[in-house]
Structures are given as structure tokens and as C-alpha cells.
Amino acid sequence: MHHLLEKHYVNRMGWLRASVLGANDGLLSTTSIVIGVAAAQPDRHTIVLAALAGMIAGAMSMAAGEYVSVSSQEDTEKADLLREKRELEEMPEVELHELAKIYEKRGVSKETALQVATELSEHDALAAHAHDELGINEITQAKPFQAAFASFGSFALGALLPFAVSMLAPIKEMVYFQYGFSIVFLMVLGAISAKTGGSKIGVAVLRICFWGTVAMGITAVVGHYFGVTVS
């Protein structure tokens, strides 16, 4: 009964990676844009437009980049599977012993390894080689559309916070409001992603706060000096 209740996190890897990366990027990059613009041009209309443009452009860019990246992974997987299928048709005996060798290296005896390889090959040879030789399975298989939609939605969701703050926060304290709200929500996102992925919450929160502060600090400095130069 215990094994049925076991939690495994690797099956969440695809959508979790895209969603967390998208939300963090949406929040951080849009906040950084707003902070940079606010430091250079303290005008609400300009700040709100910058936040909106950053949110839309960033979400599209994130989705497109994720789709292309995961599609490349999918193409590689398909090419490997096609080559493996051809090899299984042309030299099944060689492939059988190749599979057996993999099990031997994992600590299985030579006789048992060959028996396991034979039985798995009789059931579904391609699936056995895909899983044990190539490392491709249903959990880790590339899914471009799923990754793209997760990235787009999560980026837009993350970017909504700095967009809302840009419309509501006092202009004079805009930079401080943006930084404060963003750090709090970055901490929340870091904790959620760590909890969902089964990793340490404290490390994730500290890491995202540190790099978030660095990113926003740099854009604030750049924006400030740009504003001084323009004026």
C-alpha cells in the first residue's frame, strides 16, 4: 500500500519548469523594465505603457522560445527513435545484446540481463531501447505546445503584478513599491516551485531573492543614469 502513496516529482518536470521559469521571468523582467523606466522617466503614462509592452512582448517571446527549444528536443528524440527502429530491423541480435549489456552494467547477472532483454524485446523492443538506451519515456518526453502555453500563461500572470503596481503605486515611490511587491511575490513563487518540485524551500527563496535584487538593482541604476543623461 505504501508504494501507491509514494510521491514522485519528475513527472511534473516539463510543465513545472516552463511555468516557474515563465512566472519568475514575467515578474522579474517586467518589474525591471518598470523600475528602469521609472528611474529615468517618472511619468505614470510612460511607466504603464512600458509595463504593458513588457508583459505582451515578453509572454510572446517566452512562448516562442520555449516552443522552439522543446521542438528541437522533440526532433532529436524522433531522429534517435527512427535510427533505433532501423537498427532493430537490420541487426536485432546486436541490439538485443546491447540492451543486455545495459542491464549488466546496472548490476544484473549476465544470464538474467539477457533474459530480461529478450522478454522486453519480445514485448516491445523499440520501447525498451527508447527507455533504457536513449532515456526517452512518457514522463520526460518533449511536448512543445504544452511548454509554450505554460510559458505564455505563467509569464503573463507573473507580469500582471508589476503592471498593476505601475497603475496604482505613488509615482514618487514607484521604484520602492515595485521592488517590495516583487521581492515578496518572488519569495512566494520560489517557495511554491520548491514545494511542488520537492526541493528545499529556503535555498530556492534565497536564490531567487538574491538574483532578483541584482537584476532590479542594475536596471534601476541604468535607468537613473540614463534619465540624468537625457535631462
LUMNU-219951 format. One line per field, with one value per residue (C-alpha): residue number from 1; x, y, z. Coordinates in Angstrom, 1 decimal, always signed. Example, Ala and Ser with C-alpha at 12.3 -4.5 7.8 and 13.67 -1.06 7.14 Angstrom:
! LUMNU-219951
fivex 1;2
c1 +12.3;+13.7
c2 -4.5;-1.1
c3 +7.8;+7.1
END
This chain:
! LUMNU-219951
fivex 1;2;3;4;5;6;7;8;9;10;11;12;13;14;15;16;17;18;19;20;21;22;23;24;25;26;27;28;29;30;31;32;33;34;35;36;37;38;39;40;41;42;43;44;45;46;47;48;49;50;51;52;53;54;55;56;57;58;59;60;61;62;63;64;65;66;67;68;69;70;71;72;73;74;75;76;77;78;79;80;81;82;83;84;85;86;87;88;89;90;91;92;93;94;95;96;97;98;99;100;101;102;103;104;105;106;107;108;109;110;111;112;113;114;115;116;117;118;119;120;121;122;123;124;125;126;127;128;129;130;131;132;133;134;135;136;137;138;139;140;141;142;143;144;145;146;147;148;149;150;151;152;153;154;155;156;157;158;159;160;161;162;163;164;165;166;167;168;169;170;171;172;173;174;175;176;177;178;179;180;181;182;183;184;185;186;187;188;189;190;191;192;193;194;195;196;197;198;199;200;201;202;203;204;205;206;207;208;209;210;211;212;213;214;215;216;217;218;219;220;221;222;223;224;225;226;227;228;229;230;231
c1 +0.0;+2.9;+4.3;+0.9;+1.1;+4.7;+5.3;+7.4;+8.3;+9.9;+6.6;+6.0;+9.3;+8.1;+5.3;+6.7;+10.0;+8.2;+5.6;+8.1;+10.5;+7.7;+6.2;+9.6;+10.7;+7.4;+7.5;+11.2;+11.7;+8.6;+9.4;+13.0;+11.6;+9.3;+12.0;+14.4;+11.7;+10.5;+14.1;+14.6;+11.1;+8.8;+5.6;+2.7;+1.6;+5.1;+5.5;+2.2;+2.9;+6.3;+4.8;+2.1;+4.6;+7.0;+4.2;+2.9;+6.2;+7.8;+4.9;+5.1;+8.9;+8.9;+6.3;+8.1;+11.5;+10.1;+8.3;+11.4;+13.6;+11.3;+10.6;+14.3;+14.4;+11.4;+13.1;+16.2;+14.1;+12.3;+15.5;+17.0;+13.9;+13.9;+17.5;+16.9;+14.0;+16.1;+18.9;+16.4;+15.1;+18.6;+20.5;+18.2;+20.7;+23.3;+20.6;+19.5;+23.0;+23.4;+20.3;+21.5;+24.9;+23.0;+21.3;+24.6;+26.2;+23.4;+24.4;+22.3;+23.9;+24.8;+22.1;+19.4;+20.3;+19.9;+16.6;+15.2;+16.4;+14.9;+11.5;+11.3;+12.3;+9.6;+7.0;+8.2;+11.8;+11.6;+10.1;+12.8;+15.6;+14.0;+13.7;+16.9;+19.3;+18.1;+16.5;+13.2;+9.9;+6.4;+7.3;+10.4;+9.2;+9.3;+5.9;+6.4;+2.8;+2.4;+5.6;+4.7;+1.3;+2.6;+5.3;+2.9;+0.3;+2.7;+4.8;+1.6;+0.4;+3.8;+3.9;+0.4;+1.8;+4.2;+1.6;-1.0;+1.6;+2.5;-1.1;-1.7;+1.5;+2.5;+4.8;+7.5;+7.8;+7.2;+10.7;+10.3;+6.8;+7.8;+10.8;+8.9;+6.0;+8.2;+10.5;+7.6;+6.0;+9.3;+9.7;+6.2;+6.9;+10.2;+8.5;+5.7;+8.1;+10.3;+7.3;+5.9;+9.3;+10.1;+13.3;+14.4;+12.3;+14.9;+17.5;+15.1;+13.7;+17.2;+18.5;+15.5;+15.6;+19.4;+19.3;+16.0;+17.6;+20.7;+18.6;+16.3;+19.2;+21.1;+18.1;+17.4;+21.0;+20.9;+17.6;+18.7;+21.8;+20.0;+17.5;+20.2;+21.9;+18.6;+17.7
c2 +0.0;+2.3;+2.3;+3.5;+6.7;+7.5;+10.9;+11.4;+14.8;+14.0;+13.6;+17.3;+18.4;+19.6;+21.9;+22.8;+24.1;+26.1;+27.5;+28.5;+30.0;+31.9;+33.3;+34.3;+35.8;+37.7;+39.2;+39.9;+41.2;+43.4;+44.8;+45.5;+47.3;+49.4;+50.2;+51.3;+53.5;+54.9;+55.8;+57.5;+59.0;+59.3;+59.6;+57.2;+57.0;+56.1;+53.6;+51.9;+51.6;+50.1;+47.5;+46.6;+46.4;+44.3;+41.9;+41.3;+41.1;+39.0;+36.5;+36.0;+35.8;+33.3;+31.1;+31.2;+30.5;+27.6;+26.1;+26.3;+24.9;+22.0;+21.3;+20.9;+18.4;+16.6;+16.5;+14.9;+12.3;+11.4;+11.1;+8.8;+6.7;+6.4;+5.3;+2.9;+1.4;+0.9;-0.8;-3.1;-4.2;-4.6;-6.2;-7.4;-9.7;-6.9;-4.6;-7.4;-7.9;-4.1;-3.9;-6.8;-5.1;-2.0;-4.2;-5.9;-2.5;-1.9;-4.9;-7.7;-11.0;-11.8;-14.6;-12.5;-9.5;-11.4;-12.9;-9.5;-8.0;-10.9;-10.7;-6.9;-7.1;-9.6;-7.3;-4.0;-3.8;-0.1;+1.0;-1.0;+0.7;+4.1;+3.9;+2.2;+3.1;+6.6;+7.7;+8.6;+7.9;+9.3;+11.4;+13.2;+13.3;+16.7;+18.4;+21.8;+23.1;+22.3;+24.0;+27.1;+27.5;+27.1;+29.7;+32.2;+32.0;+32.0;+34.9;+37.0;+36.0;+37.0;+40.3;+41.3;+42.3;+45.0;+46.1;+46.6;+48.3;+50.6;+51.8;+52.1;+53.0;+56.6;+57.9;+59.2;+55.9;+53.7;+52.1;+51.1;+49.8;+47.7;+46.2;+45.5;+43.8;+41.9;+40.5;+39.3;+37.5;+36.2;+34.6;+33.1;+31.8;+30.3;+28.6;+27.2;+25.9;+24.3;+22.7;+21.4;+20.1;+18.6;+20.6;+22.8;+25.9;+28.1;+27.7;+28.4;+31.6;+32.9;+32.2;+34.0;+37.0;+37.5;+37.4;+39.3;+42.1;+42.1;+42.3;+45.1;+47.0;+47.0;+48.3;+51.0;+52.2;+52.1;+53.9;+56.5;+57.4;+57.3;+59.7;+62.0;+61.9;+62.6;+65.5
c3 +0.0;+0.8;-2.8;-4.1;-1.9;-2.9;-4.3;-7.4;-8.8;-12.1;-13.9;-13.2;-14.7;-18.1;-17.2;-13.9;-15.4;-18.1;-15.6;-12.9;-15.4;-17.1;-13.9;-12.5;-15.8;-16.2;-12.7;-12.7;-16.3;-16.3;-12.8;-14.0;-17.1;-14.9;-12.4;-15.2;-16.8;-13.5;-12.6;-15.9;-16.6;-13.6;-15.6;-15.0;-18.6;-19.8;-16.9;-17.5;-21.3;-20.6;-18.2;-20.8;-23.6;-21.5;-20.5;-24.0;-25.8;-23.0;-22.9;-26.7;-26.7;-23.8;-25.5;-28.9;-27.3;-25.3;-28.3;-30.5;-27.7;-26.9;-30.6;-31.1;-28.3;-29.9;-33.3;-31.7;-29.9;-33.1;-35.1;-32.4;-32.3;-36.1;-36.1;-33.3;-35.1;-38.3;-36.3;-34.6;-38.1;-39.6;-36.6;-33.9;-32.3;-31.9;-30.4;-28.0;-26.6;-26.4;-24.3;-22.1;-21.6;-20.2;-17.6;-16.8;-16.0;-13.6;-11.6;-13.1;-13.8;-17.5;-17.7;-16.1;-18.1;-21.4;-20.2;-19.3;-22.6;-24.5;-22.8;-23.1;-26.7;-27.4;-25.7;-27.3;-28.5;-29.5;-26.2;-24.3;-26.2;-26.1;-22.3;-21.3;-24.1;-25.1;-21.8;-23.5;-21.8;-21.4;-18.4;-19.9;-23.5;-25.1;-25.5;-27.4;-27.2;-23.6;-22.7;-24.9;-23.4;-19.9;-20.6;-22.1;-19.4;-16.5;-17.9;-18.3;-14.8;-13.3;-15.2;-14.0;-10.6;-11.8;-14.3;-11.5;-9.3;-12.1;-12.3;-8.5;-6.7;-6.0;-8.7;-6.3;-4.6;-7.7;-7.6;-4.0;-4.4;-7.4;-5.7;-2.4;-4.1;-6.5;-3.8;-1.7;-4.7;-5.9;-2.5;-2.8;-6.3;-5.1;-2.2;-4.4;-7.0;-4.4;-2.7;-6.0;-7.1;-3.7;-3.2;-0.3;+0.1;+1.9;-0.7;-3.6;-1.8;-1.1;-4.6;-6.3;-3.9;-4.4;-8.2;-8.3;-6.3;-8.5;-11.7;-10.4;-8.9;-12.1;-14.2;-11.6;-11.8;-15.6;-15.7;-13.2;-15.1;-18.5;-17.1;-15.8;-19.2;-21.1;-18.8
END
